[in-house]
Amino acid sequence: MRFIGNPASWLDPFRDVRFGEDMFWALDMLTANGKIGYTHQSKVWHYHHQRPGFTRKRVFYTHYWRYQAFGCLPELRRCGGSPIPYEPSKP
């Protein structure tokens, strides 16, 4: 990683959150007019040690924190594959 900004934050650039620290790091970088790049030469191993039943909770948390960070909801689909339109509730 190449960090831009306050050198004190380079040692621990991630927010102290229960989930999605990398997602919030990306949000913070983009909000600060930073850039996020990709190179195919990099190698990253990212693994979550999971027991059966954990995946359902993880999917829920993933969608919850994406909504909290970016305000986006997952696209819902019917069993046949056609999208279900989302209409926000009116106050």
Contact map, one row per residue, 1 for C-alpha under 8 A:
1110000000000000000000000000000000000000000000000000000000000000000000000000000000000000000
1111000000000000000000000000000000000000000000000000000000000000000000000000000000000000000
1111100001000000000000000000000000000000000000000000000000000000000000000000000000000000000
0111111000000000000000000000000001000000000000000000000000000000000000000000000000000000000
0011111010000000000000000000000000000000000000000000000000000000000000000000000000000000000
0001111111000000000000000000000000000000000000000000000000000000000000000000000000000000000
0001111111100000000000000000000000000000000000000000000000000000000000000000000000000000000
0000011111100000000000000000000000000000000000000000000000000000000000000000000000000000000
0000111111111000000000000000000000000000000000000000000000000000000000000000000000000000000
0010011111111000000000000000000000000000000000000000000000000000000000000000000000000000000
0000001111111000000000000000000000000000000000000000000000000000000000000000000000000000000
0000000011111100000000000000000000000000000000000000000000000000000000000000000000000000000
0000000011111110000000001000000000000000000000000000000000000000000000000000000000000000000
0000000000011111000011011000000000000000000000000000000000000000000000000000000000000000000
0000000000001111100010011000000000000000000000000000000000000000000000000000000000000000000
0000000000000111110010000000000000000000000000000000000000000000000000000000000000000000000
0000000000000011111110000000000000000000000000000000000000000000000000000000000000000000000
0000000000000001111110000000000000000000000000000000000000000000000000000000000000000000000
0000000000000000111110000000000000000000000000000000000000001100100000000000000000000000000
0000000000000000111111110000000000000000000000000000000000000100100000000000000000000000000
0000000000000111111111111000000000000000000000000000000000000000000000000000000000000000000
0000000000000100000111111100000000000000000000000000000000000000000000000000000000000000000
0000000000000000000111111110000000000000000000000000000000000000000000000000000000000000000
0000000000000110000111111111000000000000000000000000000000000000000010000000000000000000000
0000000000001110000011111111100000000000000000000000000000000000000000000000000000000000000
0000000000000000000001111111110000010000000000000000000000000000000000000000000000000000000
0000000000000000000000111111111000000000000000000000000000000000000010000000000000000000000
0000000000000000000000011111111100000000000000000000000000000000000000000000000000000000000
0000000000000000000000001111111111110000000000000000000000000000000000000000000000000000000
0000000000000000000000000111111111110000000000000000000000000000000000000000000000000000000
0000000000000000000000000011111111000000000000000000000000000000000000000000000000000000000
0000000000000000000000000001111111000000000000000000000000000000000000000000000000000000000
0000000000000000000000000000111111100000000000000000000000000000000000000000000000000000000
0001000000000000000000000000111111110000000000000000000000000000000000000000000000000000000
0000000000000000000000000000110011111000000000000000000000000000000000000000000000000000000
0000000000000000000000000100110001111100000000000000000000000000000000000000000000000000000
0000000000000000000000000000000000111110000000000000000000000000000000000000000000000000000
0000000000000000000000000000000000011111000000000000000000000000000000000000000000000000000
0000000000000000000000000000000000001111110000000000000000000000000000000000000000000000000
0000000000000000000000000000000000000111111000000000000000000000000000000000000000000000000
0000000000000000000000000000000000000011111000000000000000000000000000000000000000000000000
0000000000000000000000000000000000000011111100000000000000000000000000000000000000000000000
0000000000000000000000000000000000000001111110000000000000000000000000000000000000000000000
0000000000000000000000000000000000000000011111000000000000000000000000000000000000000000000
0000000000000000000000000000000000000000001111100000000000000000000000000000000000000000000
0000000000000000000000000000000000000000000111110000000000000000000000000000000000000000000
0000000000000000000000000000000000000000000011111000000000000000000000000000000000000000000
0000000000000000000000000000000000000000000001111100000000000000000000000000000000000000000
0000000000000000000000000000000000000000000000111110000000000000000000000000000000000000000
0000000000000000000000000000000000000000000000011111011000000000000000000000000000000000000
0000000000000000000000000000000000000000000000001111111000000000000000000000000000000000000
0000000000000000000000000000000000000000000000000111111000000000000000000000000000000000000
0000000000000000000000000000000000000000000000000011111110000000000000000000000000000000000
0000000000000000000000000000000000000000000000000111111111000000000000000000000000000000000
0000000000000000000000000000000000000000000000000111111111100000000000000000000000000000000
0000000000000000000000000000000000000000000000000000111111110000000000000000000000000000000
0000000000000000000000000000000000000000000000000000111111111000000000000000000000000000000
0000000000000000000000000000000000000000000000000000011111111100000000000000000000000000000
0000000000000000000000000000000000000000000000000000001111111110000000000000000000000000000
0000000000000000000000000000000000000000000000000000000111111111000000000000000000000000000
0000000000000000001000000000000000000000000000000000000011111111100000000000000000000000000
0000000000000000001100000000000000000000000000000000000001111111110000000000000000000000000
0000000000000000000000000000000000000000000000000000000000111111111000001100000000000000000
0000000000000000000000000000000000000000000000000000000000011111111100000000000000000000000
0000000000000000001100000000000000000000000000000000000000001111111110000000000000000000000
0000000000000000000000000000000000000000000000000000000000000111111111111000000000000000000
0000000000000000000000000000000000000000000000000000000000000011111111111000000000000000000
0000000000000000000000000000000000000000000000000000000000000001111111100000000000000000000
0000000000000000000000010010000000000000000000000000000000000000111111100000000000000000000
0000000000000000000000000000000000000000000000000000000000000000011111110000000000000000000
0000000000000000000000000000000000000000000000000000000000000000011111111000000000000000000
0000000000000000000000000000000000000000000000000000000000000000011001111100000000000000000
0000000000000000000000000000000000000000000000000000000000000010011000111110000000000000000
0000000000000000000000000000000000000000000000000000000000000010000000011111000000000000000
0000000000000000000000000000000000000000000000000000000000000000000000001111100000110000000
0000000000000000000000000000000000000000000000000000000000000000000000000111110000111100000
0000000000000000000000000000000000000000000000000000000000000000000000000011111111110000000
0000000000000000000000000000000000000000000000000000000000000000000000000001111111110000000
0000000000000000000000000000000000000000000000000000000000000000000000000000111111000000000
0000000000000000000000000000000000000000000000000000000000000000000000000000111111000000000
0000000000000000000000000000000000000000000000000000000000000000000000000000111111100000000
0000000000000000000000000000000000000000000000000000000000000000000000000000111111110000000
0000000000000000000000000000000000000000000000000000000000000000000000000011110011111000000
0000000000000000000000000000000000000000000000000000000000000000000000000011110001111100000
0000000000000000000000000000000000000000000000000000000000000000000000000001000000111110000
0000000000000000000000000000000000000000000000000000000000000000000000000001000000011111000
0000000000000000000000000000000000000000000000000000000000000000000000000000000000001111100
0000000000000000000000000000000000000000000000000000000000000000000000000000000000000111110
0000000000000000000000000000000000000000000000000000000000000000000000000000000000000011111
0000000000000000000000000000000000000000000000000000000000000000000000000000000000000001111
0000000000000000000000000000000000000000000000000000000000000000000000000000000000000000111
